Amino acid sequence: MLRRLASSIRYKLALLVLAATFAALVVAGAAMVLYDLRAYQKQWVNDLVTQAEILGRASAPALAFDDRKAAQENLALLKARPKIVAGGIYNAKGKLFARYVGSEALSPDFPALPEADGSRVEGKELVLFKRIVEHGEIAGTVYLRASYELLERLKDYAGILGAVMVLSLLVALLISAWLQSVLTKPILAVTTVARQVMEKRDFSLRARKTTEDEIGVLVDAFNDMLTEVGRRAEALEGANRSLEREAAERQRKDEELKQLNLELERRVTERTTQLEAANKELEGFSYSVSHDLRAPLRGVIGFADALMEDHGPDLSEEARRKIGIVQDEARRMGNLIDDLLAFSRLGRKELQMVEIDMTRLARATLDGMQPQLNGQDLQLDVGGLPPAKGDRVLLGQVWANLLSNALKFSSKQERPRIVVSAISDAKEHIYYVRDNGAGFNPRYQSKLFGVSQRLHDASDFPGTGVGLALVQRIVNRHGGRVWAEGKPNQGATFYFSLPKEQADGNV
């Protein structure tokens, strides 16, 4: 009950009025007390200064003629001022000339020497020094000590202020009660209707409007809100019913989809089994083709070699040339069979992922290609290559194919030049091989990495046309990319990238 009362707007409004009234009274009372205390002190100081001036003028002749009795009689007049508890007159040399002690004091100590003109508060007493000036010369000093009843005056003010505050708070409480009947009654009526709406879920209820002020506007807005909420509630219920029907339909379709997925998984399993069997048959077929094709090729090469050795001198120059063509083409056919078999087996070979020093791997590959230079003055520039993670044998094949191509296509230059370097970004390392050789037409760039796709005549640059396809397939299996840039007779640059974080196993 107390918690509900504390959260009520009536309680908050009453508390607000009382708190504002109390704060105003405290500020006003404190200001009045401070002002009165300062005025009280100033009044006492002025009173003592006036009394000191009177004593000084009256005692100036006594000081001049060293008449202590007259000075003492002047001080005795202070008995008419019971608040002054002590007084004294000092001569020009600072010696106590005459003194007065009120009946309420217990022989107070007098200062040994007078001080300069001024006053101060010492505990519950006010002390004043005032010099006696006669004909422009200091004839002596008046000393007065009076009771300073500041605490008693403060208590009197506190009592008056307390009574005023109690009376003011009672008046404020009556005002807040009137404000509650005027302001909070319509608001509480709206609150009651809102509670009934929440409990009964009946949006047809309305609050009664009793005023035309801002509260009346609030009641109108509340009733309009109830109308809109009721309309939206009806729409929401209709939508919920529609959603329930859609959910039931979707559940039915999910069941159908689940059955289709099971059927699809069964078919995928069957196709996977068939594909594995087909792959095994393809491996057997590849071996058979390799064996069956190589046997006649070896016969062709062997008989051509025997023909040249046994009957070469008896043959004409043209016959020897044609036999040489047969030998070269047979050997090229054998290389092509080896490359195609390697390309077909690459997709089924499991990657052996290790950390690779790419700089050392590229240099070792170049060292193995020294016989291809044929004494040429090759300008070779191998930069620092970032390490990679991959299959050492397959990435060695990538370097071998790219470097072999660079040597082959720049071999007709007077000063062939090959640059091997790399660049890195946040996700991958990009390695490249650049040469100053024959280059290629950018229009046919899409054909570079196809099997048996050639952009140059085989008589100019021999090869099987499978090397770049092997490079692309190896790099793709490592999660990287391959591309090239070049122009005719201006060299070419072949790039391949490898991700910085390479996953183990097949890609």
Helices and strands as residue ranges (DSSP letters): H 2-6, H 9-64, H 68-76, G 77-80, E 84-91, E 96-101, E 118-122, E 125-134, E 137-147, H 150-179, I 180-184, H 185-200, H 214-311, G 312-314, H 317-346, E 353-356, H 358-367, G 370-373, E 379-382, E 388-391, H 392-409, E 417-424, E 428-435, G 442-447, H 467-477, E 482-486, E 492-499
